[in-house]
Amino acid sequence: MFLQRSAVAVARRAAVSPAMRGFATTAFRQTATNNSVAAKSEVPVQKLSDIVDQAVTMAMIEEADWSHDADIRTKDDLLGPGAQPGTVPTDIEQSTGLERLEILAKIEGVDIFDLRPLDASRLGTLQDPILVRSAGEEQYAGCTGFPKDSHSVLWLTITRDRPVERCPECGSVYKMQYVGPEETHDHHGHDHHHDPALDEPKNFSHFVDPKYW
């Protein structure tokens, strides 16, 4: 046991001579390195912005060519053709309904949902309210006051039955401008004839039950 420990201690203290690399091996490694650098230098370097611009341009060309003969007449035309088997579908291929209508409108440069902010250059009044375009039965309008950003956003609900609403903070008046399709009375259950007993109260006196008058 004593001899084994002595041998280990002597081995640790002995100087180890470095292994010499041959000239042929060094030259071979240097040549391989130079070849790899030359191979990398031959690959053209493109900026990420150039690649993105090319992809966007190709997508715009393909969508423009595809939508050139697109004609939206009925809701059945808002069904995409779908992608070919083994390919990743694009938005123009797999979108349906309102999403497809919005994409086709953007291709033609039309903001189908009119996402522009409301007129904040004046205070809406009952005689001259601020118009809010709506294609549905109900629409939300966000008021930030007059002048604009004078108070936090207050969301007002305007409907076809009650198209005028006033902001409780600044008093600005908003009115719905319905631009949707006109409903025919042939569809049962979709007309606007309500039970008179369920009419919305017009003032505070209507909140009181008539039996308490």
C-alpha positions as CSV (number, residue, x, y, z in Angstrom):
1,M,0.0,0.0,0.0
2,F,2.9,2.4,0.8
3,L,4.6,1.6,-2.5
4,Q,1.4,2.2,-4.5
5,R,1.0,5.7,-2.9
6,S,4.6,6.5,-3.6
7,A,4.3,5.5,-7.2
8,V,1.2,7.7,-7.7
9,A,2.9,10.7,-6.1
10,V,6.0,10.3,-8.3
11,A,3.8,10.0,-11.4
12,R,2.0,13.3,-10.5
13,R,5.2,15.1,-9.9
14,A,6.9,14.0,-13.2
15,A,6.9,16.5,-16.0
16,V,4.8,15.4,-19.0
17,S,6.3,16.2,-22.4
18,P,3.8,17.7,-24.9
19,A,2.8,15.7,-27.9
20,M,4.2,17.1,-31.1
21,R,1.9,17.5,-34.0
22,G,3.3,16.5,-37.4
23,F,3.7,19.1,-40.2
24,A,1.5,17.1,-42.5
25,T,-1.4,17.1,-40.1
26,T,-1.1,20.9,-39.5
27,A,-1.1,21.6,-43.2
28,F,-4.1,19.4,-43.8
29,R,-6.1,21.2,-41.1
30,Q,-5.1,24.6,-42.4
31,T,-6.2,23.6,-46.0
32,A,-9.6,22.3,-44.7
33,T,-10.2,25.5,-42.8
34,N,-9.4,27.7,-45.9
35,N,-11.7,25.6,-48.0
36,S,-14.6,25.9,-45.6
37,V,-14.1,29.7,-45.4
38,A,-14.1,29.9,-49.2
39,A,-17.3,27.8,-49.4
40,K,-19.1,30.1,-46.9
41,S,-18.0,33.2,-48.8
42,E,-19.6,31.9,-52.0
43,V,-23.0,31.9,-50.4
44,P,-24.8,35.2,-51.1
45,V,-25.7,37.1,-48.0
46,Q,-29.2,38.6,-47.9
47,K,-30.7,41.0,-45.4
48,L,-33.7,39.9,-43.5
49,S,-35.6,42.9,-44.7
50,D,-34.9,41.9,-48.3
51,I,-36.2,38.4,-47.8
52,V,-39.3,39.8,-46.1
53,D,-39.9,42.3,-48.9
54,Q,-39.6,39.6,-51.5
55,A,-42.0,37.3,-49.6
56,V,-44.5,40.1,-49.1
57,T,-44.2,41.2,-52.8
58,M,-44.8,37.6,-54.0
59,A,-47.8,37.2,-51.7
60,M,-49.3,40.4,-52.9
61,I,-48.8,39.4,-56.6
62,E,-50.3,36.0,-55.9
63,E,-53.3,37.4,-54.0
64,A,-53.9,40.1,-56.6
65,D,-53.8,37.5,-59.5
66,W,-56.1,35.2,-57.5
67,S,-58.6,37.9,-56.6
68,H,-58.6,39.5,-60.0
69,D,-61.6,37.4,-61.1
70,A,-63.1,37.1,-57.6
71,D,-66.7,38.3,-57.5
72,I,-68.6,38.4,-54.2
73,R,-72.3,38.2,-54.9
74,T,-73.6,35.9,-52.2
75,K,-72.4,34.5,-48.9
76,D,-71.5,31.3,-50.7
77,D,-68.7,33.2,-52.4
78,L,-67.1,33.8,-49.0
79,L,-65.8,30.2,-48.9
80,G,-62.1,29.8,-49.7
81,P,-60.8,27.2,-52.2
82,G,-58.6,25.6,-49.6
83,A,-55.0,24.5,-49.9
84,Q,-53.6,21.8,-52.1
85,P,-52.8,18.5,-50.4
86,G,-49.4,18.6,-48.8
87,T,-49.2,22.4,-48.7
88,V,-49.6,25.0,-45.9
89,P,-52.8,27.0,-46.5
90,T,-52.6,30.8,-46.7
91,D,-55.1,33.2,-45.2
92,I,-56.6,33.8,-48.7
93,E,-57.1,30.1,-49.2
94,Q,-58.6,29.1,-45.8
95,S,-60.4,32.2,-44.7
96,T,-64.2,32.2,-44.7
97,G,-67.1,34.5,-43.9
98,L,-66.3,38.0,-42.7
99,E,-62.6,37.3,-42.4
100,R,-62.5,36.5,-46.1
101,L,-64.5,39.5,-47.0
102,E,-62.1,41.7,-45.0
103,I,-59.1,40.2,-46.7
104,L,-60.6,40.6,-50.2
105,A,-61.5,44.2,-49.4
106,K,-58.0,45.0,-48.2
107,I,-56.6,43.6,-51.4
108,E,-58.8,46.1,-53.3
109,G,-57.8,48.9,-50.8
110,V,-61.2,49.1,-49.1
111,D,-61.7,49.3,-45.3
112,I,-64.8,47.2,-45.2
113,F,-65.4,47.7,-41.4
114,D,-64.5,51.5,-41.5
115,L,-62.1,51.4,-38.6
116,R,-61.4,55.1,-38.7
117,P,-61.8,57.0,-35.4
118,L,-65.0,58.9,-34.9
119,D,-65.2,62.7,-35.5
120,A,-63.6,64.4,-32.4
121,S,-63.3,67.9,-33.9
122,R,-66.7,69.0,-32.5
123,L,-69.2,68.3,-29.8
124,G,-72.2,66.3,-31.0
125,T,-75.6,67.7,-30.3
126,L,-79.2,66.5,-30.8
127,Q,-79.6,68.7,-33.8
128,D,-76.2,67.7,-35.2
129,P,-75.1,64.4,-33.7
130,I,-71.9,62.5,-34.5
131,L,-72.8,59.7,-36.9
132,V,-71.7,56.1,-36.2
133,R,-71.9,53.7,-39.1
134,S,-73.2,50.3,-38.2
135,A,-74.1,47.2,-40.2
136,G,-75.7,45.4,-37.3
137,E,-78.5,45.8,-34.8
138,E,-76.2,47.1,-32.1
139,Q,-73.1,49.1,-32.1
140,Y,-70.6,50.3,-29.4
141,A,-69.1,53.8,-29.7
142,G,-66.2,55.0,-27.5
143,C,-66.3,58.6,-26.5
144,T,-63.1,60.3,-25.3
145,G,-64.6,63.7,-24.8
146,F,-64.3,67.1,-26.5
147,P,-61.6,68.2,-27.0
148,K,-60.4,64.6,-27.6
149,D,-58.8,62.7,-24.8
150,S,-60.4,65.1,-22.2
151,H,-61.7,62.1,-20.3
152,S,-61.3,58.3,-20.2
153,V,-63.0,56.2,-22.9
154,L,-66.7,55.7,-22.1
155,W,-68.4,53.1,-24.2
156,L,-71.9,53.9,-25.3
157,T,-74.4,51.4,-26.7
158,I,-76.6,52.4,-29.6
159,T,-79.2,50.2,-31.3
160,R,-81.6,50.5,-34.2
161,D,-84.5,50.8,-31.7
162,R,-82.6,53.5,-29.8
163,P,-80.1,55.1,-32.3
164,V,-79.3,58.2,-30.2
165,E,-77.1,58.2,-27.1
166,R,-75.4,60.9,-25.1
167,C,-72.1,60.7,-23.3
168,P,-72.7,61.1,-19.5
169,E,-69.3,62.8,-19.1
170,C,-69.0,65.5,-21.8
171,G,-72.6,65.4,-23.2
172,S,-71.6,64.6,-26.8
173,V,-74.4,63.0,-28.7
174,Y,-73.9,60.1,-31.1
175,K,-76.4,58.6,-33.5
176,M,-76.3,55.3,-35.4
177,Q,-76.2,55.4,-39.2
178,Y,-77.5,52.0,-40.2
179,V,-75.8,50.8,-43.4
180,G,-76.7,47.1,-43.2
181,P,-79.2,45.2,-45.3
182,E,-82.9,46.0,-44.8
183,E,-84.8,43.1,-43.4
184,T,-88.0,41.9,-45.1
185,H,-91.1,41.1,-43.1
186,D,-91.3,37.7,-44.7
187,H,-89.0,36.2,-42.1
188,H,-91.1,35.3,-39.1
189,G,-89.7,36.3,-35.7
190,H,-87.2,38.8,-37.1
191,D,-89.3,41.9,-37.4
192,H,-89.1,44.9,-35.1
193,H,-92.7,44.8,-33.8
194,H,-92.4,44.5,-30.0
195,D,-94.9,44.1,-27.3
196,P,-96.0,47.6,-26.1
197,A,-95.7,46.3,-22.5
198,L,-92.0,45.7,-23.1
199,D,-91.1,49.0,-24.6
200,E,-88.0,50.7,-23.2
201,P,-88.8,53.5,-20.7
202,K,-88.5,57.0,-22.2
203,N,-88.1,59.0,-19.0
204,F,-88.0,58.4,-15.2
205,S,-91.8,58.3,-14.9
206,H,-91.9,55.2,-17.0
207,F,-89.8,53.4,-14.4
208,V,-92.6,53.6,-11.9
209,D,-95.3,50.9,-12.1
210,P,-98.6,52.5,-13.1
211,K,-100.4,51.0,-10.2
212,Y,-98.4,53.3,-7.9
213,W,-99.5,56.5,-9.7
